Amino acid sequence: MAEPPAQTPKQVTVIGHPLVQHKLTLMRHKDSSTGKFRQLAREISLLMAYELTRDLPLETREIETPMETMQAPILAGKKLCIVSILRAGDGIAEGMLDLVPSARVGHIGLYRDPKTLEPVEYYLKLPEDVGERLVIVVDPMLATGHSAAAALTRLKQAGATQLRFACLLAAPEGMKVLTETHPDVPVFTCSIDRELDSHAYIRPGLGDAGDRLYGTK
Ligand code: URA
């Protein structure tokens, strides 16, 4: 795995698990088919969810095994909420749901205003009690960081207090924007790539994640 830059903020975790790194390499490969890419996105997202939920609080509950009564650990509090940044975030949310099937799911849609270049919200649907849940915001590519930062700002306005952000790949530029705008939000990525190019694509990257997930190009 490429080492994360030395100045990587403490709030950022680069997931170095060998299976994650291996699957990411397969996803990057230009000849991976749509079906293969989608399947890999699902698998890698499940593994990311495992890392993201490492520190969830537990409580004990009395249960009956076939042999006897015991005090058994169980997740405390409300089910977590995964918020997908449309549309490519759905490819990550699906895999996370394989691991936490009872999670609630929210969606946020943003487009970039061609004049101001600022992200504009066109869709938002969240569980009403989002403020009482751990919210994992997902988007495969953290490129400029503007959509991710805007999504987190909007979620805070909606009452979310416990937020995490997860992506497959990050550009250093986007990481800087996101961590400076939201220094309180832990960020998880599988790689911090070299740079953004002049079209705001991540290099070396994996191309357009939405198109590769859905076969639209
Ligand atoms: N979005 C993508 O899908 N790919 C990039 O490289 C950057 C943004």
Residues whose N, C-alpha, C, O or C-beta is under 5 A from the ligand:
A	BS01	URA	M141 A143 A200 Y201 I202 G205 G207 D208 A209 G210
